[in-house]
């Protein structure tokens, strides 16, 4: 009898994107592409398409907790990522759970604003994110705008990204991947990774004419997927950068909209 392959498991705790480009949908597609069984805990239902977010309905904290507990009981993940958490009560319940599960690598994508400009994290929730969840994280992956909010300073250069990564590491104790894709005047998309010992400068040529909707979700999901496959954090970040670069380069269109189905 043939032995069936055992798949590593990853969990995403995030919002649902009805347009299929970001959130839970992007995360599960990424896990599958990397040979990882994806599980999910949905925090919010959104009504959105590539043009914008039309509505958000948060799930109750009880059902968020219940989803995470159900996954851990029968499908214990080797790595977890969070995306859109939306509110302080949801962040509180997620942090409460991971205080009891400190051994599981936790990648926190601090989703605050959508590509189209919709507020995806309530202002009061930023404080809860910083006080409760980031100290539990293995890695935080802010984009430029999110990093500016977290460190409280304007970031305009690669040296600023380096300083921000070190500040986040010092403040929260987790590794940081500060993404510079929104920096102006650069010919390459530059990200800085810092874990307290090792610094990586990760760069890739900009690919013009492709929507960035869902790239942050896909990037952090790829990191979690590679962690689930047993790679070190630095290796996972390197491979995830390669993955998202290829996903953008080979993106296709659906009804005229860029999609990262790679």
N, C-alpha and C positions, 0 to 999 in steps of 0.2 A: 504494500500500500504506500502510495506516495505521501511524503510528509509535506503538509502545506506550510507555506512561508509565514512566519510570524512578523507582523508589521509593528513598528514602533507607533506609539500613540501620542498625539498632541491635542491640547485643548485650547480653543479660543473663547474668550469671554468678551463679547462685543455686540454691537447693534446689527440689525438686519437691514440691508440695502435692497429695496425692491427693484432697483435698476440692475442689480447683479454686478456692479463694478467695484464696490468697496465692501467694508465690513465683513460680516460672517461669510458671505458668499465668496469674497476674494480670498479669505483665509483658508476656507475649505478647499478651494481649487488649488491653492498653493501647496497645502499639505499633500493633496493627492498627487500633484506633479512631482513631489519629492519622495514619493513612496512611503508616506506616513498616513496612518489612519487618523482622520480628523474628527474630533468631537467638539461640541459647542454648548455654550450657555448664552442665551440671547438676553441682552439687557434692555433693549429698546426695539420697537418696530418703527421703521421710518417709511414714509411715503416719499419716494424720491426717484428721480431719473438723472441722466447725465447733466441736465440743465440746472438742477437744484433740489433742495429738500423742501417738501411741501408740508410735512407734518411729522411729529415725533410723539410716540406713545411709549412711555417708560413701562417696563414690566415691574411687578411688585417685587420687593426685596425677598419675599418668601419664595417666589418661583425662581428668582436668580440663584438663591442659595440652594434650592432643591435641585436645580439642574447641575450645579457644580458637584454637590454631594453624590448625586446619582452616577455621574461620570466616574468620580474617584472610587466609588464602591466596586464597580465591575470592569471599568476600563481605565485603570490608573495611568494618567499621562506621564510621559518622560519629560515633557516640557509644556509650559503654559504661556500664552500671550493674552494681554488685555488690549482692547481697542476702545471703542466708545462706551464709557461708563455713565456719563450724563449727569448723575446727581450724587450728592454727598451720601445719602442713605445707601445707594448701591455700592459706592466705593467702600463704605464702612463694612458692609456685609462681606465683600470680597476680601478686604484686608483681614477681617476677623477670621475667615477661613484659612488664609495663607499664613497666619501666625502659627497655626497648628500644622502646617505642611511646608516648613521652611526648606526641606531638602529638595523640593521640586523647583527647577529653574523657572523663573518668572520674568518674562519680557514685557515691559510696560510701554506701550505706545500711547503717549499722553494726548489722545485725540481731543482737541479743543474746538477747532473750527473746520468746517468742510472746505473743499477746494472752491466751492461756489459761494462760500462766505457764511453759511449757516452756523449758528452757535450750537456745538455738540457737547459742551460741558458747561453746566451752569456756573456762574461766577463763584458762588459759595462752595462749589465742589473742588475748585482749584486748591483751596486751603486743605481740604480733606485728602486730596491726592498727595500733596506734599507731606502732610503730617502723618498719614496712615499707610499709604500704599508704596510710595517710592522707597522708604527705608526697608521694605521687604523685597524689593526688586533685585534681580540679578543684573538687569540691564534696562535703561530707559532710552527711548529712541525719539527724541523731539526733532521736529523740523525747525526751520529758522524762527518762525513766529512763536512756536511753543517754547523754544529755548530762551527766547527773549523774555517771555512771561515768567519762566521758571527762575532765571538768574536776575531778572529785573534790570537788564541792560540792553541797549541796542547792539546788534551784531552786524558788522559791515565788511568783515574780512575773514580770511582763513585763520589768521592769528586770533581773531575774536572767537572763532569756533573752538580753537584749541583751549583758550582760556575758559570758555563756557563748559567744555567737557570736564575740565579739571575742577571747576567750581561745583558742578553737579555731583561729581564723585566725592568731593570733600563734604558737601552738604548732606547728601543722602546715603553715602556709603556704597552705592551701587556703581557699576560700570556705566558709561554713557556713550551713546552714539549720536553725535549732533550732526544733523543732515543739512548740508549747505546748498541744496538744489535751488533754493530761492535767492541765493546771493547774486547780486547784479554784477555784470562786468567780467564774469569768468567764462572761459571757453569749455570748462569741464565742471561736472557736478562733483563737488568735493565733500566728503564726510569725514569727520574725525571721531575715532574710537579711543577711549581711554579707560583703563580698568584699575588705575593706581600704580601699575608697574609698566605696562606696555601701552604705547601710543601707535595707532595706525592711521595713516592718511590714505583714504580710499577715494580714487577718482575714476571717472569715466566720461567720455565725450557726451555733451548734450545731444539729444536726438530731437530735432525740431519737428513741430507739427503734430505732436502726440499729446493728448490730454493726460494730465498727471492724476486724474481721478482714480483713487484706489492704489496708488503706488506705495504710499506709506503703510497701508494695511498689508499689502503684499510683501514688502520688505521685512517688516517685523514678523510676519507669519513664516517667511523663509528662514529667519534666524531661529525661531522656535522649532521649525521642522528639522533643521540641521542639528540643533541641540538634542532633539528627540532621537536622532540617528546616532547620537553618541559623540558628536564632535565637541571640541573645546569651544569656549565662547568666542575667542579670537578667530578660530577657523570658521565657526558658524557665521560670524559677521562678514568675513571675507567672501564666503561662498554665497551668502545672501546678496551681497553687493553685485556679484557676478550674475546671479539669477535675475535680479530686478533690472539690471542693465540689458540683459538678453530679452526679458519680457517686454521691455519698452521698445527695443530695436525690432522685435518680431511681432509687435502688436498688430492686431487686425481690426476690422471695423464691423459693427453691427448697427444697421440702420443709420450708417454715417458717423457713428460715435466710436472712438478708440476703445478697445477692450483688451485686457491683458490675459487672454486665454492662451498661456504658453506652458 
